[in-house]
Amino acid sequence: MNCPSCAAEIAADARYALLSVCPYCESAIVLDADVAKIAGKMSALAAPRGPLSVGARGSFLQHAFVVLGRVRYGYERGFWDEWYLQLDDGSTVWISEDGADFSLQTLDAKLNVAESFDELSPGQRIQLGDKTWHVNEIGIAECEGGQGQLPFVVSQGEKVPFADLSRGKKFASIEYDGEGETRVFLGRRINSQSIEIDASGGGGGSGLSDEGLSTSGRKRVVKQAGRSKNLRCESCGAPVDPSGLEGSKLSCGSCGKVVDLSLHRIDCPSCSELITYRSSDAASVDCQHCHARIDISAEQPTAFGALYLQDRPKTPIQIGAPFEFRGARYHVCGFIRSYMTDEGVRYYNNEWLLHSPKHGYRILESYAGHWSFVKKLSSGPSQALRVRQLKRKSRFRFGDQQYRVFETCHRSVIDWVEGELDWVAQVGDVSGYMDAISPPLMLSATWTETEMEWYLGEYVCPEEIAKGLGKPLTSLPRPKGIAPHQPIVESPRNRQMRMLTTAFAVLFLLVGFIQLSKSGTRIADFQVQPQEYAGEYLSPSFVVSKDAVTCSSEFQANSDNSWHYFDVALINDKDEALFDYSAEISYYHGYSGGESWSEGSRSDSQLFRIEKAGSYRLLLKGQYGDGPAQALHVQIYEDVGVARYFILIALALSLWFMFWLLRKFSMESRRWSDD
């Protein structure tokens, strides 16, 4: 169709679009069943930061697509783009681009939202259909403009209340219009690398401006991300001659300083000096000349505060310092100090923002000399949680770990902020947080009035931090007390020994129980009357069928508030006494203070070992007292299991594990102590 305003030919497919924006005169055209009507003007939008652009063709998730349109929304933390795509099967989807985060979304017209926008708050649980969702963020976005074809009418400057929700790895967005209606979009995160643009397919291109810096026939592409970037020396501000290009480095002809082209640059809106920053996802930076804090989340950088250098806290890590951690190289680009107050005492927490071109932003956190390496999560736990109301030590699962709530604070205040951050922060900002632990991991939720975010930290020993910084250990503060997620430190050798001795202890204990189950074979069973054991009594002979066998002799007598004592000798078939032993049976009982009591036993047993099979007898002589003599019942078993030695060895081997368990218990007690 032709634009009603400038008569230029524009793309407009009424099957997918209700609004089309003319790329020539920026008129917003409503596609009516009878006539196309002009509904106002749209400001020209800056080039997008990512790979998508209106008209671009490409593929992702095994689907070919064409980008029909785009809407840009500005909000408190910057802006995001909503891309309207038509797939090769005729369906349409939305891709939301917020910095480096991309999510695939589809409109679900069947879902209704019971809560009004004013009833929502971060961390709240709401129902969409039969599913429970977490409210991560609420805000009021302003439409900054649109491009191409869109399925609904948007107006520049229109205020759009929104809420972002999550449920595990799934996402949802709610948009409220001025008439109380809602649009619900369901989606999930996608990797921007999975979006492949057809470079030959006509369309908007990538949105990255190209500055040709040719040397030896090569073309240097400088990524702008929609913001101006001056090819000037960051040291002296002089123009840089591109003929000195060596890889990603240029030498300044005025001062000789090496200029790193991989850094982004803007002019300070306060003093016009150059400011460098490492990531296109940065939201706020400092001017090193006038010390102004600069908000670069919007299209036009603005100054919103200043650093007072005399108040700068002393820290062991400086901005710009390199940090190597587990094979990855980072640079320290920002620093925040915050505090919480308990009974009038301030407790400070330090956070350094790290950046790696490969891994993006990470956080190095220090509290009381303990360190954590932290990354931001795209979503929190999948189970429904009232995060702000969770009680200390309550449990929940995240991934394959179970966490216990360690601390909840509803007022944490920033008292120093410096350098490059991926959000706009300033002194006086207030937030709340919840820390849950599963050593060495700590899962944290932080929230403001409009947003809740999740972070996962891992405890790192000071020695590893010092090594990564290339500093001596003495340059870092000494740890105090036990950190919430500090694990038990155990060397690999000690851990190996503990695991080995524990395994052998379990093995010997198992063998001991097997031995206990071997009651043996009965080879003798006889009774001896009191008049017989009053003198020496020689038992009937019994046959031991095996060499080197363990036997057991069991003695029983019906003692009643009395005792019986027997001297026993083992006699072979040559009437030789091989060895002797004793058996004692004593049993007493009664009532005292209205309660019954008893002590002793009416039986006794003894183990003995016979080295050679053959015929044997027992020689007994007994005594008794405190009551009448009772008949003695004797049973003899061969091939009896001996468990005591295996159990004793198992106990000895388990001492290492018991020491470790005691140490762990002591550490957990100190960890959870209110002190």
N, C-alpha and C positions, 0 to 999 in steps of 0.2 A: 504494500500500500504506500501512498504518498503522505508525507507529513502535512497536516492541515495548516501548519504555520509557515514552513519554508518550502514545501512541495518536494522535498528530497525523498527519495525512495528509502523506505525503512522496512525492517523485518517485523512482521506482526502476524502471529498465528493464533487465531481466536480459540483454538482447541486447548492451548496451554496458557494463554496470556489474557489478562484483563487490563493490563497497563503496558504501554510501550514508551520508551524514552528515545526521542530522536537524537542520534549521535552528532548531528550537525548543529541544531539550534537549542538542544537540551529541553525541548518541550515535552511535558508529560502528557501522553495521549491515552485517554480511556477508550477502550474498544467496546463500543456498544453494539447491540444487535442490529441497529439501524444506521448509526453514524459514529464516526470517530470524533471525540470531543477533546479539546485542549483543556487540561486540568491544572495548568501552571507550568512553572519552569523548575528545572533541576540544576543545581550547581555542578560544574564539571568536577568529577571525583579524581583525586590523585591516583596514580598508578598503584595497583595492588602490590603487596609485598611477596606473595607466593606465586605459584605457577599458573593460576587460573586467570582468565580474562574473558570478557563477553565476546562471544563468537568463536572462542577457541574450541577445537575438537581434540579428543584424546580418548583414553580408556583407563579404567580401573576396575578391579574386582571382576574381571572378565566381561565387562560391559563397555561398549563404545558410547561416547556421550558428546553432546554439544552444549556449550554454556549459553543459556538463553538470556540470563539477566543477573544483576547483582544489586543488592541493597546494602548500604553502609550505615551502621548505627554507631553513634558516639555515646559513651557513658563515662562514669567517674574515673575509670582506670585507662581510658583511651578509646579505642574503637574496635569493631570487628566487622567482617564482611559476610554476608549471606549470599551464596551462589545458587542460582536456580538452574538445574541441569535436566535436559531431556535425554533419556537412555535409548539404546537401540531397540528396545522392546516397546517403545511408545510411552513408558511410564516416566514420571518426573520425580526427582529427589532434590534435596537441598544439601549443600556442603557448607558448614560453618567454619570460617577461618578466623581464629583469634590468636594473633601472634604466630607461634610455631605449632599451635594446636589446631588440628582439623578433625571435624566430626561429621559423619554422614547422618542425615535426618530426613524423615518422611512425615508428612502431615497426617495425623490420625483424627479425622473429623468425628469419630464415634466417641472419643473420650471427653468426659465432662469434668470440670474442676469445681468442687463444692466451695472452696475457699476463695474469698476475694483477695485482691492484691494486698490490702491493708492488714489482712489476717495472717500473712506469711512472715516468717523470720528464719534466718539461717539456722540449720540444725533441726528444724521442725520436721515431723513426719506427716505426709499427706497421702491420700489414696487416689490413684488413677486407675479406674477399673477395679480389678481385684488385686492389684499390686500396691505395696507400700513403698514410697519413695522418700529420699532425704532431700531437703531444700539446702542447696549449697550456696546459692547467691540470689539476691534480689536487687533490683535497681530500676531506674527509669532511664531508658535509652532515648536518644533523639535521632531521628532519621536525618542523616547528612546528605542523602541523595540516592538516586537509583540509576541504573543503566539497563539497556536492553529491554527484554520482555519479562513481565512479572505477573503472577497469577492473582494478585490483589492490588488494590490501589494504595500507593504510599504517597505521602506529602512531605516535602522537605520541611524540617522543623517540627514535625509531628512527634509528640511524646508517646513512648511505648513502654509501659510498665512490663517487666519481664521477671521470670524466675527460672533458674537453672537447677535441675534435679539430677540425682544419681541413684542407682540401685546396682551395687557391684560395679561391673564394667559397662553397664548400660546407662544411657543419658536420656534426659528429656528436657524440653524447654516449653515454657508457657508464656504466651504473649497476650496481654490484655489490651483491648481497644477501648475507645472512649465510651462505648455504649454498653459496657459490661460483658461483652462477648470475649471468648478466649479461643486461641489456636494452640493446640498441643502438638509438638513435634517430638517423635521418638527417634533415638539414634544411638550411635556408638562411635568411639574414637577410631580414626583411621590414620595410617602412616602417610605423610605427604609424599614419601618416596613411591608409594603405590599408584600415584596419579601420574600418568604418562601423557604428555602433550604431543600432538602431531605437529611437528614443526613446519610441515609443508601444507598444512590444512587451513590456511587463511584465518584469521581471527586476530584476537587482540594481542597475542604474544604473552610473555611471562610477566610483564609489569616491571621488569628491571631495566633501568636505563643503561645504555652502553656508552661509554666514553672510550673512543679508540685511542689507545696508546701503543703505537706501532714501533716495533724495533725488531730488526731482522725478519721482517715480514709477518710477525705475530701480532695478534690483537689482544689487548688487555681489557677485560670487562670489569668495571667497578660497580659493585652492587650498591644501589642507592636506597632501596626500600621506600621510595616515594618521598625522600627528603633530600635536600640539597647537600652536596659534599664538595668542599673546595679542595683542589689539589694544591695545597699550600703546606709549608713546613709547620708542624705543630710546635716547634721550638721558637722560630723567629717570625713566622707568618709570611715569609717570602714565597713567591711562586716557585714551583718545582719543575725543572726541565724533565719531561718524560723520556728524553733520550738516555737518561741514566738508569733506565729500568733494568734491574737484575732480579729476576723471579718476582717476588712480591715486595721488593725493597727499592726505594729511590733515595739518592743522596741529594741533600739540599746544597745548591751551589753557593748559598750565602753563608750558612753557618756550618755546613759539613755534616749535619745530623742526619742519620738514616731515618727515612720516613717509611713506616709500615703501612702499606696500602690495604692490608686486611682489616685495619681499624676503620670504624665509621666516624664521620666528622660532621659537626654542625657549628654554626656561629652562635656564640652566647647572645641571647636576646637582651642581656643587661649591659655588657661591655663590648660586644662584637668580637671578642677573642675566640679562637678556635677551641672546640671541645672535642675530645676523642672518646669513643666508647667501643666496646668489643662486640656487642651483639645487636642485631636489628630488633630483638625482642626487649631491649632495655626500655624502661619507662621513665627513669629519672637519673640525672647525673649531676656532677659538680663542675663549676667553672674554676679552674685552678688559678685564674687571674684575679677575679673579683669575689670568688668564694660563694657565688649565688648557687642555690639549688634550682635545677632546671627540670621542668616537666616536659618530656619528649614523647609522651604517649599519644598526644594529639598531632594533627598535621603541622600546627604552628607551635614551636617550642615557646614555653613561657617560664619566667622566673617566679618562684613562689616562696622563697625563703633564702636565708643566708647562714653560712657557718661562722661561728665565733671561735676562732682558732685557739684562743686562750682557754676555752672550755674543753678542748679535745682530750679525751681520756688517753692515758698511756696504755698501750697494748703491745704484746710481743710480736704482732704481725702487722706489716705495713701494706697499704693498698699498692698494687703493682707487683707484689712479691710473687715469684713462681712457687708452685706447690705440686709435687709429684706424688701421686697416690695410686698404688696398685696398677702401675703400668700406664696411667693416664696423666697428662700434663695439664694443669690448670694455672690460671692467674687470679690473684686476689683482686677483685674489682670494686667491692663495696664493703661497708662495715656498719652495723647497727648495734647499739647498746640499749637494752631495756631493763626495767626493774619491776618487781612486785613488792608490795609492802605487807609485812606480817608483824602485828603487835608493835608498830612504829619503826620497824627495822627494814631497810631496803636490801633486797637481794638482787644482784645484778647478773644479767646474762648477756654474753657477747656472741655475735654472729657475724661471720665474714662470708660474703657472697663470692663464690668462685665461678669462673667461666672457662669452658673448654670448647673449641670449635666443633669437636666431635660429640661431646656429651652434654653440651649446653650448661645451664646453671646448676650448681650444687651449693650447699651451705656447710660451712665448718663452724660448729657451735662449741662454746666453752663455758662451763659453769663450775666454779669452785675448783679449778685446775683439772677438771675432767673434760674429755673431748668427744664429739660426735660428728660423724660424716652423714649429712642429711640430704635427701632428695625429695622433691615435691611429687605427690601422687596424683594421678588423674582422677581417682575416685577413692572413697573410703570403704568401710565394711559393707557387705551386702545385707546383713541383718539389720532390722529396724532398731535404731538406738536413739534414745533421748540424751544426746551427748552432754548437754549442759547439766543434766540432772544425775549423771552417773555417780554412784557412790564409790568412795575409796575401797580398793581391793575387789570391786565387782569385776566379773570376767565376761569377755566376749571374744569371738574369733574373727580373724582377718587373714585371708589366705589359708595356709596350713598351720598357722600359729595361734595359740591361745594367749590373750593379753589380759593383764590385770591393771585396773586403773590405779595410778600412783598418786596423781595430783590433779586438781582442777582449780584454776584461777580465773576469776571473772574480771580482773583489772590488771593488765600488764601495760606499762607506759614506756614509750620510746623517749629516751633523753639524749640520744646522739645518733645522727645518721649522716653517712658520708659516702661518696663514690657512686658507682653505677649500680642500680638496682633494677630488677624486672617488675617492680611495682612502684607507685608513687608513695613515698613515705616521708614524714616530717616529724620533728620533735613535738611531742605532746599527743601523738596518735595513741589511741587506747584500743586494746584488743583483749580477748579472753583465750584461754587454752585449756586443753585436757591432755595429759600425758598418760599413756598406758604402756606397760613394759612386758617384754618377754626376752630377758637378757640373752644376747647383747643388743637386742633391738628395742627401739622405742617408737611407738606409733603416736603421733600427736595430731590433734585437731585444733586449729586456731580460727577464731571468728571475730567479726566486727558486726556492726548493726546490719550490714548488707551482704555479708559473705562468710562462708566457712570453707576452709581448705585443709587438706590432709598431708602430712609429711611422715616419712619413715627414716629414722636415724639409726646408725650403728655405732656402738661404743668403740672408740679407737684409743689405744694406749698412748701416753705422751711420747714414748720412744718412737713410735711410728710417725707421729706428727712432726717431731723434731727432725727426723730423717727426711720427711717429705719437704720440709722447709729449708733443709740444708743448714740447720742451726744446732748448736749444742743443747743438750737436754736442760742444762742449767738456765737457759734463756726463757724457758717456759715456767709458769707458776706451778708450784708443787700441789698435787691433788690433796684435797681435804675430805675426810670422811669417805663414805661409800656413795657412788653415783647411783641414781635410780635403776639404770640398766647395765651397771658394771658386772661383767661375768666373773666367775672364779678364774684367776690366772693360773694356768697349769702348763708346764712345759710339755712339749710333745713326748719327751722321754718318760716323764712322770705319768702322763696320761696313758701311754702305752703300757707301762708297768701296772698301773691301776686296772686297766682293762684285762691284762693278762692274769694277774693274781685273782681278780674277781671271777674270771672264767674258770680257773683251776679250783677256786673255792666252791663254785657251784658244782663242778664236776665231782669233787671229793664228797660234797654233801649228798649228791645224788647217789653215789656209790654207797655212802653210809646208810641211806634210807633203803637201798636195795638189800644191804646186809641185815638191816633190822627185820626185813620181811622174811629172812631165812630162819625159820624156827628150828630146823634140823629134824632128824629122824630119832624117834624114841627107841632106845635100846634096853632100858631097864625101868621097872615100875614095881616098887615094894613098900611095905609098911614096917615100921620098927616100934614095938611096944615099949612103954617106959621101963619095965623090968628087964628088957633086953639091952637098951642102951645105958642102963645104970652101970653095967660093966662094959666090957669091950664086945661090940657086935660086929661080926663079919658077914657082909651081905652075900646074897646069891651072886654068882658070877654073871657077867654080861660081856658080850662080844663087840669089840670095835672093829669095823670092817675095812677101814682105810688107814693108810700111813699118814702121818703129819696132819692130823685132823683136830679141829677145835671142838671140845665137848662142853656141855653145860649140865650142872647138877642142880636140881630144883628141890628145895626143902619147904614143907608146909606142916604147920601144927596149929591146932585150935587154941592158941594161948588166949586167956581171958584175964586181963589185969595180972599178967604173969610174964615170966621170961623163960626161954630155953636156949641153951648154948651147947654146941656140938663141936668136938674135935674130929676131923675127918682125915683119913689117909688113903691114898690110892695104892692098891696091892696088885702086882702082876701075877702071872701064872706060876712064878717061881717063889711066891710068897715074899717078894721084895717090896719094900715101901718106896715108891718112886718119888712121892712128895706128899706133903700134908697141908691142910688149910682148915679154916673154921667157918661155921655158919651160926648166925644169931637170929633168933626169932623173939620179938618182944612186942606186946600189944597191950595198951592201957586205954581206958575210956571212962567217962563219967559225966556229971553235971556240975556246973559252977555258975553262980549268978543267974540261974534260970536258963542257961544255955548248955548244950551238950558239947563235949570235946572228946578228941581221941588223938593218940600218937602211936607211932611205931607201925609194925606190919606183922601179919601172921605168916609171912613167907620170906625166903631168902634164896639167892642163887649165886653160884660161883662158876666162872669159866676156867677150864684147864685144857692143856694141850697134850695130846698123846702122839708120840712120834712113830710108834709101830703098831700095826694092827695086831689084835690078839684078844685073849680072855683076861678080864680084870674084875676086881672086887673092891668094895669100900669097907674100911674099918672105922667104926663110929664109936664114940663114947660121949654121953650127954650129961648135962646138968640142968636144973630148973630151980625156980624160986617164985615167991609171992603167990603161989597158987598150986593147984594139983597138976601133976605131970600129965602130958597129953601125948597121944601116939604121933609118931613122925611119919609123914608120907614123902617118899623120895622118888624122883624121876630123873633119868639120865638121857640126854640127847647127844647125838653125834652130828658132825658137819653143820655146826651152828654158825650163823653169820655174826661177825664181830664189827660193830659199827662205831665203837667209841674212838678208835684211832683215826678213822676217816673224818669223823666229825671234828675231832680236835685239830687235825690238819686244816680242815675247811675254815675253822674259826681263826687259826693263825694266819691263813692266807687272806682272810677278809679284813684283817686289821688295817690294811692300806685303804680299802674302800670305806671302812668305818671312820677313819681319820678324815678322809675327804668329805664324807657325809656330815661329820661334826663341824668341819670347817664351813661347809655350805650352809648348815643350819645357823651357825654363828653369824655368817655374812648376811643371810636373809633377815635375821633378827635385827642386825644393825641397819640394814637397808630400810626396813619398815618402821624403825623406831621414830617416834615423833620428834626426837632431838635431831 
